[in-house]
Amino acid sequence: MQDRPEIDIEKLAVLARIELTGEEKTALSAQVADILGFFQKLQEVDVSGITPMAHPFEAAAPLREDVPADPWAASRSLANAPASRDNQVVVPKVVEDA
């Protein structure tokens, strides 16, 4: 790509938390400049009249009608719990006493 933007590889390496050799810095600088060049080329495409979208297909989550209903009984909710006590699920202790 021509007209490569100047890339601060040192700062990029710090942000990525990686150590680079001089040779790696040179190679990465060229690669990042090429990637930015591709984005610049995309900016030249005329997209007026095209609806922005997040997915290539019409995808809408089917929603059911929100109808108030009676809540489940505690016994039904606890039926699959391995253990229960006082309408609560009993789980192993994960926090030690201080």
Buried (B, 14 or more C-beta within 10 A) or exposed (E): EEEEEEBEBEEBBEEEEEEBEEEEBEEBBEEBBEEBBEEEEEEEEEEEEEEEEEEEEEEEEEEEEEEEEEEEEEEEEBEEEEEBEEEEEEEEEEEEEE
